[in-house]
Amino acid sequence: MDKKVLIVYYTQSGQLQEIVDRFSAPLIQGGASVETIRIHPLQDFAFPWTSDRFFDAMPESVLGKPMPLNSLSFKEQSYDLVVIAYQPWFLSPSIPTTSLFYDSSFLKLIKDTPVITLIGARNMWLNAQEKMKKSLKDAGANLVGNIALVDKNGNLISAVTILHWMLTGKKDKKYGIFPKPGVSDQDIQAANHHGAVVLEHLSDGSWPTLQQHLVKTKAVDVYSDLMFIEQRAGKLFAVWAKLINSTKNRKLVVTLFKYYLLVALFMVAPVVLLINNFTFKPFVGKSIKRKKEYYLGVS
C-alpha cells in the first residue's frame, strides 16, 4: 500500500509515545510509510513536574500561547494522513501541541489533508478538542477522526493518582492501594486495534465513515457527568487564565488558583454533580444525548 502517514506528538512521561507506537504498528504492518516526529520545545517542561511549575503553565495553556520549538523537518512534501497525538493540559491542548500551529511548514502540510487526533488524557478532553477543531479548521485541514484514550477510574481517584505520577514521576500504585495512574495498559494495547480500523479507511479513502467506525469500536466515548463538570470548568479556567495573565503578582494569583482548583475538584464538584444528578439530569436526557453525539463527532 503506497500511503504516507505522518504522526506528530509531544510527551513528557512517555505514555503518549507508547500509545503512538501501538497505534502505528498496524499501519506499518499494512504497508504504509509512517513517519513519526516527536515535538521538542527549545526549553522543555521537566518531568516530573513541580507543583509550582505545573500550575504556572495554566494561563498559557488555556489562552493558547505558543512556545519556541526545535525546528521540524519532514521527509515528504505531502501526506495521505496526518495524526496529531496530544495531551490536554488544563482542558486545552498542551502548550507544545498548540505551538505546532505556529509552524508554517506544518500548516502547509495539513492544509487540505485528512487529520486524525489521538488523545491521551486523564479523563476530560472535550474543551481541548474543541480548540483543536478550530485550529485545524483555521489551517484548512480536514478532521476525519478522533480517538480518546483516558483513565477510566473515578474522577477523584484519578485526580489523586495523576498528581502522584506528575509530581513523583512514578507510575505506580500510590500507597499500594490506589490504581495505577494514566491510561490503563489494556487501553494502551487497544490502540493497536484503533490503528487497524484507521488502516481500513486509509486503504480505500473512506474517511466519511471513519469516525462512526471508531465510535462503534469504543475508540472514543463521552461520559455525561464529566461533560457536565468540564463545560463549567472550561469557562472558569478562561477567567482565571486572563486574570493571571494580566496581574502584576503572577505567583500569588497562580497560588490562589491552585488552591481554588483543589477545593473545587475535591469538595465543590462532587456536591454540585450530586445535586445535578438528582434535580436536573432526569429532565434533560435529550439535551445530554445531543451533546454527547456532537462531542463524539468530528464536525
N, C-alpha and C positions, 0 to 999 in steps of 0.2 A: 504494500500500500504506500503510495507516494504522497504522504501527507506530512506537513511540517507543523509542529506544535511547539509553542513557547510557554514555559511556566516560569513565572516570577514570584518570589516570596521573600518575606522577611521573618526571621525567627531569632529569639534570644535563647530560649530554653532548649530548642531542638525539636519540640513536639511537632511544629508545623512541617519541619523537614521530613519527619517520619511519615506524616500524612501525605506529603507530596510524593515521597518515594513509593508508598503503597499505591497511590492513585495513578502514578505514571507507569507502573510496571506493565499493566495490560496494554497500554498504548504502545510501549516499546516492543512487547512481545507480538503485537499485532502488525508490526512493520512500520509504524510511524516514526519519523525522525523527531525526537523530543530533545529540546534544548532547555535546560534548567538553569536559571540565574537567581542567585541569592543577592538580595539588596544589602549593600554595605554603606551605612552612613559614614561621613567623614569622621564624626565623633559619635561613636556608637553608645547605646544605652547599656550600662553594665548589668550583668545578671550574676547573682541575684540582685534585685533592687534593694535600695534603702527605702525606708518609709517616706522620707522627705523627698527623695528624687522621684519616686513613683507618683505621688500626689502633685508634685510640681509639673508633671507632664500633662496634667489635665487641660489647662487652658488651650495650649497649642493643639492638642488632640481634638478637642471639641470645636475649636474655631477653624480647624483645617489649615494651620500654618505649617509650611514645609520646612525641611532642614536640608542642608547640603548633603548630597550623596556622592560616593565614589562614582566615577563615570561608568555608564552602562555600555557594554559592547555586545551587539547582536550578530550572529553568524549570517542570518538571512535578511533580505530586504522586506520580505512579507511572509506571513504565516497563515496557514489554514485555520488555526485556532490559537487563541491566547488564553492562558489560565492565570488568573491573579489569585494567589493564595494569601490570605491575610488574617490578621487577628484584630478584633475590636479592642480599642483602649477607651475607656470611659464612654462607651456607647458610640464610638466613632472609629473609623479606620485608624490603625496605628499611624503615628507620625511618619515613619519611613514609607509606609504604603501611600499615604497622601502625597508625599514628595515625588512619587513616581509620575504624578500627573503634572508636574512642572518640568519634566524632561522632554524636550522637543522630539528626540529620536523615538522615545516610547510612544508619544502621542501619535506620531506618524505611523507607527506600526499598527496601532489598534484601530485607526480610522477605517471604517467600513469592514471591520474584521469581526468574526464571531468571537465572543469572550465568555468564559465561564468563571464565576467566582467560587473559590473554595475556602470556606471559613473554618477556622479552628477557634472556638470561643469557650468561655466559662459557661454561659447559658443565654446571654442576651446579645443579639446581633441585628435586630430589626432596624434600629436607627442607623447603625453603621452601614447597613446595606442600602438604605435609602440615600445616604450620602454618596455611596459608591455608584449607585444608579445614576445620580446626577452627574458625577464626574465622567462616567462612561458616555452618557448622552451628550454632554458638552464636547467630548472628544470625537464624537461621531462613530463610536464603537457600537457593536450590536450584541447586547447581552442576551445570551441564549440559554444559560443555565446557572443555577446556584445550588451549591452543596454546603450544608452547615453541620459540622460535627461539634457537639457540645458535651459538657459534663452533665450527665443526666441525674446526678444526685440532687437532693433538695436544695433550694436556693440558699438557705442559711448554712447548711453543711458545706456546700461547695464554696461559699464565701470564706469560711474558716480554712478549708484545705488549700484554696488557691493562694490565700495570704501566706500560709505556711510555706508553700512552694516558692512563691515570689520572693519572700524575704530571707529564706534559708538556702534556696537552690536545691532542696531535697524533695524529690517526687516520691515520697513515701507516706506511710500511714501515720499521721500525727498522733502522738501518744500511744500508737499501736492499736487505736480503736476507730479512728476516722478512716473513711475510704481513701484510696489514692486520689490525688488531685488531677484535674485535667480531663481530657477526653480519654475514655477507657481504652485499654489495649484492644479489646474486642472491636470497638468502633473504629479505631485506627486501622486495624486489619481490614475492616469492611470498606475502607477507602479503595481497596483493590477492586471490589465489586462495582463501586461507583465509576471507577475508571473504565471498567469493561462496558458499562452502559454507555458512557460517553464515546467509546470506541465504535459502537454500533452506529451512532449518529454521525460520527466523524467520517466513517467509511462511505456513507451514501448522502451525506449533507442534509439529513432530515432534522435540521435544527428546530423547526417549529414545534416538534413533538417531544423534544428532549426534556424540558422541564416537567412535563406531565409524567414522563417515564421516571424521572428522578424522584418525584413526589410519591409515585406508586411504590417505588422500591425503598422508601424511607431514607433517602439521602438527605432529606430536609424535613423538618417538622416545626410547627408553631404551637406553643403552649399558652392557653388563654390567660392564666394567672401571670406568667412572665410578661406577656404582651401588655396586660393592664399596668403592671409596675413600670415597664420600660417606657411606655408612652408618656407617663408623667415624669419619670426621672430624666428623660431626654430634655424636656423643657427646663427643668430645674438646673441641669448641668449647663445649659446655654447661659442662664442668668449668672451662675457662679463664674463661668469662664470669662464672660465680659467684665464682671466685677474685678476679678483677679488681674485681668489684662490691663485694666485702666487704673488700678490702685498704685500708690507710691510704695506702700508697705506690702509687697507681694508675699513675703514669707509669712507674715501674720495672717493674711487672708487665706492663704493656702492651708495653714494650720487649722483655721476655723472651718474650712471646707472639709478637711479630713475628719474632724470630729462630728461635723454635721452629717457626713455620709455614713459614718459608722452607726450613729444613733438612728438615722433614717432607715438603714439597711436592717439592723438587728432589732429595733424596737417599733418604729413607726410603720414600716411597710407591712409587717405581719398583721398588725391590728387593722390597718386600712384594707388590706386584702380580705381579711375575715369579714369585715363589715360589708364590703362589696359583694362577696360571695353569697351572703345571706339576704341582702336587701335589694341589690340592683341586678346582679348577674342573671337571676332566674327570668328576668323580664326583657333581656336584651340579647337573647340567643341568636336571633337572625343577624343582628349587627356584628356580633362576635364572629359568626360564621363568615360574613362578607369580608371582615378584616383579615381573618386567617387565610382565606382564599387569595386575597390580594398579596399578602406577605409571602405566600408560597409560590407566587408567580414571579415573573421577571419583567413585567411591564411597569 
